[in-house]
Amino acid sequence: MDKKPIEQCMEISTNPYDYLKKWKIDNNKKIISCFAMNMPEEIVFASGMIPVISWRSDEPVTMGHSHLATFNCGLTRSFIDDLLKEKLDFIDGIAVNRMCLQAQGLPFLLEQASKMPYIEYLSLPALYDDKVSYNYLIEEFKRFTTGLEKVSGNTVTDDTLNNAIDIYNKNRGLLSEIYELRRKNPGIIAGKEMLAVVHSSMVMAKDINNTLLEKVVEELNNRKQTLSKDDRIKVITYGGLCQTVNSELLDIIEDLGMVIVDDDIFVGSKYFANPVEKNGNPYEALGNRYMKKTPPCPTKGDYRTDWTDYIIEMAEKNNAKGIISLMIKYCPPHMCYYPDIKNKLAAKGIPEILVEVEHEIISFEQVKTRLQTFVEILQGV
């Protein structure tokens, strides 16, 4: 019996290694790992290669700790660990974006830890309202293109890049449609299912993923026909920068009587927000998308846009009663913003709880107890 579309997404998300190994053999195309947020994937796709967003491993970090301190984030440590264990031998190159101090040091570690033939570092600028930053961004995109052309042996033209933009925009549109179905029909898709749907789009070729997402939309519309009213407490999750959130944690949230109606996490709505608006120059179109200030991203250095206001607006639109902060352990960008977010939410009387997301988690019992207390608080609001 054929697996349903969402089940397929979960299988790919659970084991991207085997999926990509097989896909590479079947399609004879090179794979570029993109680390991690705000990467111009369309340029990689236009070069005839497939961009995949770097993911954290499926096992505890061991060998990686010989190259990285334990106070690095789980994604950075596990990515190096996978390389040392030769679990990523099917990857043909790695592109790293300047997101934080850990990412800035990653290319040097990659050179030591792997024999990867292609390692690129993109220094994408902070969001300053000046022409210099914008022009620099466009030049970085073009420099990135030149390197990819050498690796792929293909030339990136305006036509191939515009075609890639169209495919990626369709992908964003389908994911947006799935999210809208969840907003209007709370409980129609479980938190871990939604995580898998978005994550599958990060590791699949977008044209193939688009076909799968169309089937996901159809599956959810069929679920909608038999969906009963969900009386669980509506909540919003935000944070979760760069890496996947533990699916077990999402299960706990929903098993305790809460339902996630929207999110502002990377393996979530942050990834597909804002379609590229084509204007005749594909590099400028990609640049304009990167320079957008919403959804707010703490890795872009934009101190003018208030992340808390964005979260509050999302909660109000969805009639959510509480907000769950999912902070990746040892994530400086989120850690720097969190005190202001917590204080402003408290001042507004909006219940919030912080949950640290760790790569190596032995037990969720303490988290479960804290979330149970949070539910009791929400029931009294």
C-alpha positions in Angstrom: 0.0 0.0 0.0 1.4 3.4 -1.0 2.3 5.7 1.8 0.4 8.9 2.3 2.1 12.2 1.4 2.6 13.4 5.0 4.0 9.9 5.9 6.4 10.3 3.1 7.6 13.7 4.4 8.1 12.2 7.8 10.2 9.3 6.4 12.4 11.7 4.4 12.8 14.1 7.4 13.7 11.2 9.7 16.4 9.8 7.5 17.6 12.4 4.9 20.9 10.5 4.6 19.4 7.4 2.8 17.0 9.5 0.8 19.7 11.8 -0.6 22.1 9.0 -1.3 19.5 7.2 -3.4 18.4 10.4 -5.0 21.9 11.2 -6.1 22.4 7.8 -7.7 19.1 8.0 -9.5 19.5 11.6 -10.8 23.3 11.9 -11.2 23.4 15.4 -9.8 25.7 17.1 -7.3 24.5 18.1 -3.9 25.5 21.3 -2.0 24.8 21.5 1.7 23.7 25.0 2.7 24.5 26.1 6.3 21.9 27.2 7.2 19.5 30.2 7.2 19.0 32.9 4.5 21.0 31.1 1.8 20.2 32.0 -1.8 19.3 28.4 -2.7 17.9 29.4 -6.1 21.4 30.1 -7.4 22.6 26.6 -6.5 19.5 25.1 -8.2 20.1 27.3 -11.3 23.6 25.9 -11.5 22.2 22.4 -12.1 23.0 21.2 -8.5 20.7 20.6 -5.6 20.9 22.7 -2.4 20.0 21.0 0.8 19.7 22.7 4.1 22.2 21.3 6.7 20.6 19.3 9.4 21.6 18.0 12.8 22.6 14.4 13.0 20.4 11.5 14.3 22.8 10.5 17.0 24.8 12.0 19.9 28.0 13.9 19.1 31.2 12.0 19.8 34.0 12.6 17.3 32.9 16.2 16.7 34.0 17.2 20.2 37.6 16.8 19.2 37.1 19.8 16.9 34.4 21.8 18.6 33.7 22.9 22.2 30.6 21.4 23.8 29.2 25.0 24.2 28.6 25.2 20.4 25.0 24.7 19.2 23.8 21.2 18.3 23.7 21.9 14.6 27.3 23.0 14.4 28.6 20.1 16.5 26.6 17.4 14.9 27.4 18.6 11.3 31.1 18.4 12.0 30.5 15.0 13.8 28.7 13.7 10.7 31.6 14.8 8.4 34.2 13.0 10.6 32.0 9.9 10.7 31.8 10.0 6.9 28.0 10.1 7.0 28.0 13.0 4.5 30.2 11.6 1.8 27.4 12.0 -0.7 27.7 15.8 -0.4 29.8 17.5 -3.1 30.2 20.9 -1.4 29.3 23.1 1.5 28.2 26.8 1.5 28.1 28.6 4.9 26.4 31.9 5.5 27.6 34.4 8.1 24.9 34.1 10.7 26.7 34.0 14.1 30.2 33.6 15.5 29.9 29.8 15.3 29.0 29.9 11.6 31.8 32.3 11.0 34.4 29.9 12.3 32.8 26.8 10.6 34.6 27.1 7.2 38.0 26.8 8.9 36.9 23.7 10.9 35.4 22.2 7.7 38.8 22.5 6.0 40.4 20.6 8.9 37.6 18.0 9.3 36.9 17.1 5.7 38.3 16.6 2.3 35.3 18.5 0.8 36.3 19.8 -2.7 34.1 22.9 -2.4 33.7 25.0 0.7 32.3 28.5 0.3 31.7 31.2 2.9 29.1 33.9 2.2 29.3 37.0 4.2 25.8 38.3 3.7 25.4 41.7 5.3 23.3 43.0 8.1 20.1 44.9 7.2 21.3 48.4 7.0 19.2 50.9 4.9 22.0 51.9 2.6 23.0 51.3 -1.0 26.5 50.1 0.0 25.1 47.0 1.9 22.7 46.2 -0.9 25.3 46.5 -3.7 27.7 44.3 -1.6 24.9 41.7 -1.2 24.4 41.5 -5.0 28.2 41.1 -5.5 28.3 38.3 -3.0 25.5 36.5 -4.8 27.4 36.9 -8.1 30.7 35.7 -6.5 28.7 32.7 -5.2 27.5 32.0 -8.7 31.0 32.0 -10.2 32.2 29.4 -7.7 29.1 27.2 -8.3 29.6 27.4 -12.0 33.1 26.0 -11.6 31.9 23.1 -9.5 28.9 22.2 -11.6 30.4 22.9 -15.0 27.2 24.8 -15.9 26.6 28.4 -16.6 23.9 30.3 -14.6 21.9 32.5 -16.9 19.1 34.9 -16.1 16.7 32.4 -17.6 17.9 29.5 -15.5 17.9 31.7 -12.4 14.4 33.0 -13.1 13.2 29.4 -13.6 14.7 28.5 -10.3 12.9 31.5 -8.6 9.6 30.3 -10.1 10.0 26.8 -8.8 11.0 28.1 -5.3 8.1 30.6 -5.3 5.7 27.7 -6.0 7.2 25.8 -3.1 6.7 28.8 -0.8 3.2 29.2 -2.0 2.3 25.5 -1.3 3.9 25.7 2.2 1.9 28.9 2.9 -1.3 27.1 1.8 -0.6 24.3 4.2 0.1 26.7 7.1 -3.2 28.5 6.3 -5.0 25.2 6.5 -3.6 24.7 10.0 -4.5 28.2 11.1 -8.1 27.8 10.0 -8.4 24.2 11.2 -6.4 23.7 14.4 -5.4 20.1 14.9 -5.6 19.2 11.3 -1.9 18.4 11.3 0.3 17.5 14.3 3.2 19.6 15.2 5.7 16.9 14.3 4.0 16.4 11.0 4.2 20.0 10.1 7.9 20.0 11.0 8.5 17.0 8.7 6.6 18.7 5.9 8.8 21.8 6.0 12.0 19.8 6.6 11.3 17.6 3.6 11.2 20.7 1.4 14.7 21.6 2.7 16.3 18.3 1.7 14.4 17.5 -1.5 14.8 19.0 -5.0 12.1 21.7 -5.0 10.5 20.7 -8.3 10.0 17.2 -6.9 9.0 18.5 -3.5 6.3 20.7 -5.1 4.6 17.6 -6.4 4.7 16.0 -3.0 3.4 19.2 -1.3 0.4 19.3 -3.7 -0.5 15.9 -2.5 -0.1 17.1 1.1 -2.6 19.9 0.5 -5.0 17.3 -0.9 -4.5 15.0 2.1 -5.2 17.9 4.5 -8.3 18.9 2.6 -9.5 15.3 3.0 -8.8 15.4 6.7 -10.7 18.6 7.0 -13.9 16.8 6.0 -13.8 14.7 9.1 -12.1 17.1 11.5 -14.0 17.7 14.7 -13.7 20.9 16.7 -10.4 21.0 18.7 -10.9 22.4 22.1 -7.2 22.4 23.1 -5.5 25.7 24.0 -4.1 27.5 21.1 -0.4 28.4 21.3 2.4 29.9 19.1 5.9 28.6 19.0 8.8 30.8 18.0 12.6 30.6 17.9 14.2 27.3 16.8 16.8 29.0 14.7 18.8 27.0 12.2 18.0 23.5 13.3 15.0 21.2 13.7 13.1 21.2 17.0 12.8 17.8 18.7 9.6 16.1 17.5 9.1 14.5 20.9 8.9 18.0 22.4 6.1 18.9 19.9 4.2 15.8 20.9 4.4 16.7 24.6 3.1 20.2 23.9 0.0 18.8 22.1 -0.5 15.8 24.4 -0.8 18.2 27.4 -3.8 19.9 25.9 -2.2 22.6 23.7 -2.4 22.9 19.9 0.1 24.8 17.8 -1.7 27.0 15.4 1.2 28.9 14.0 5.0 29.3 14.4 7.9 31.6 13.8 10.7 29.0 13.7 13.3 28.3 10.9 12.0 24.8 10.1 8.7 26.4 9.8 7.2 29.6 8.5 10.6 31.5 8.6 11.9 29.3 5.9 9.4 30.0 3.2 8.2 33.5 4.2 8.2 36.1 1.4 8.2 35.0 -2.2 10.8 36.5 -4.5 9.3 39.4 -6.4 10.7 39.2 -10.0 11.7 42.6 -11.5 13.8 41.7 -14.6 17.1 41.3 -12.7 17.1 37.9 -10.8 20.0 38.9 -8.5 18.3 42.1 -7.4 15.1 40.2 -6.9 16.9 37.7 -4.6 18.6 40.6 -2.9 15.3 42.4 -2.3 13.9 39.3 -0.6 17.0 39.0 1.6 16.7 42.6 2.7 13.1 42.2 3.9 12.8 42.9 7.6 9.9 40.5 8.4 9.8 38.0 9.6 12.5 39.4 12.0 15.7 37.4 12.1 18.2 38.0 14.9 21.0 36.8 12.7 20.6 39.7 10.3 21.5 42.4 12.8 18.3 44.4 12.3 17.8 46.2 15.6 15.0 48.4 14.4 12.4 45.7 13.8 10.9 44.5 17.0 10.7 40.7 17.1 8.3 40.7 20.0 5.7 42.8 18.2 5.8 40.3 15.3 5.2 37.4 17.7 2.4 39.3 19.5 0.7 40.1 16.2 0.9 36.4 15.2 -0.6 35.3 18.5 -3.5 37.9 18.2 -4.3 36.9 14.6 -4.6 33.3 15.7 -6.4 33.9 19.0 -3.5 32.1 20.8 -3.5 32.2 24.6 0.2 31.5 25.1 3.7 31.6 23.5 6.3 28.9 23.7 9.9 30.1 23.2 12.0 27.4 21.6 15.6 28.4 22.2 18.3 26.3 20.7 20.9 25.7 23.4 24.0 27.9 22.9 22.3 30.0 20.3 23.7 33.6 20.9 21.4 35.4 18.4 18.3 34.2 20.2 19.9 34.5 23.7 20.6 38.2 23.0 17.0 39.0 22.1 15.2 36.8 24.6 15.4 39.1 27.7 13.6 41.9 25.8 11.1 39.5 24.4 10.3 38.0 27.8 10.0 41.4 29.5 7.7 42.8 26.8 5.4 39.8 26.7 5.2 40.0 30.6 4.4 43.7 30.4 1.6 42.9 27.9 0.2 40.1 30.2 0.9 37.4 27.6 1.8 34.0 29.1 5.2 32.7 27.8 7.5 29.8 28.7 11.1 29.2 27.6 12.1 25.7 26.5 15.7 25.0 25.7 16.1 22.7 22.7 19.2 20.5 23.1 20.7 18.1 20.6 21.4 15.4 23.2 18.3 15.0 25.4 18.1 12.0 27.8 14.7 12.7 29.3 11.9 15.1 28.6 10.3 14.6 32.0 11.4 18.0 33.5 10.3 19.8 30.3 6.9 18.0 30.5 6.4 19.1 34.1 7.1 22.7 33.3 4.8 22.6 30.3 2.1 21.1 32.4 2.4 24.0 34.8 2.2 26.3 31.8 -1.1 24.7 30.7 -2.6 25.3 34.1 -1.6 29.0 33.9 -3.2 29.2 30.4 -6.4 27.6 31.7 -6.7 30.4 34.2 -6.2 33.2 31.7 
